[in-house]
Amino acid sequence: MNNDNLDLDKYQIRTDLAVENHEIVADQRGGEIPGITLDKQDFGDIHMTKLSITSEEGSKALNKPIGNYLTFESQNLKSHDTEIQERVTHIFAREFNKYLNENLKLSKDARVLVIGLGNWNVTPDALGPMVVENILITRHLFELMPDKVSEGFRPVSGIAPGVLGITGIETSEIVQGIVDKSLPDLVIAIDALASRSLERIYTTIQIADTGIHPGSGIGNQRKILNKESLGVPVVAIGVPTVVDAVSITSDTIDFILKHLSEQMEIRNPFGSSNNSNENSKNLFGLIGGLQEQEKRQLIHEVLAPLGYNLMVTPKEVDAFIEDTANIIANGLNMALHHGIDQENVGAYTH
């Protein structure tokens, strides 16, 4: 395989996460990627990754636009623990505020339009609309009664435009019309994403200042929403809510190989771990010896013609969506309105 010309699309990798693409390419190249800077920080069990693509070479390598990507991850988000949710919300709000100040130089009175992308009738795709339901909307107050608005708040508007199948209108056309009339200084678009890893479903939040391409993770081709198309900066916030059958099958094979390797080490504690790995791979024949991308390509070639490369979400999707929407909505309310903090944020959501 020629690593210098790695083409992510060739391997049918459906992922909206820049950090996942970085992991794939870094693993293939065996080291650093030119035009990419990476910084990781841990806040206990909450992991934050700042990834910046600074050149066309880096953009081509990751199949992502030049820009800044901020990712939060915590496996404990799946536990429905309110304490971890509050901590993630606080960190998200603080770092998102920094992100806007450092990358966009957003003023305290800048007008913000929040777009909740997705289909509110399909639970895994309802994240955006559910976040908008809990955003503190203030634009009308600034227009109708500006003298009644307290310090620490800014004009914020929000809408969930639906999807083409519901409205018959491209989402980009609806958003463009709203932007042209309301003249925001910033658009924040929230959407559900696709992941290539089971571990990242409902445990990861990605922020990007490169805009968003609705439906790209599941193969739909909708017009991109970014600064070039709308005329104002667009910050995208996304959470992986679905994973395809190729990823599930690939991860399952890896889990089985790991389990077999551990069992062989238990039975033969003086043996080499490398030998255990090789023995477990041999049990899977040729599949166990394939590289990650070769394995995924093989699985795709088997499932796709049968129509079995399904998009899958966990059975607890309702609770996960609600928890995640509240985290993002509360975090945005605190980041956008300095009059809201962790003590009173609950008064502004429902």
Helices and strands as residue ranges (DSSP letters): G 3-5, G 8-11, H 18-29, E 36-43, E 46-53, H 56-62, E 67-73, G 75-79, H 82-99, I 100-104, E 112-116, G 123-125, H 127-133, H 139-144, G 146-148, E 156-159, H 164-167, H 171-182, E 186-195, G 198-200, E 204-208, G 216-218, H 227-230, E 234-244, H 245-267, H 273-283, G 287-289, H 292-303, G 304-306, E 311-312, H 317-336, G 345-348
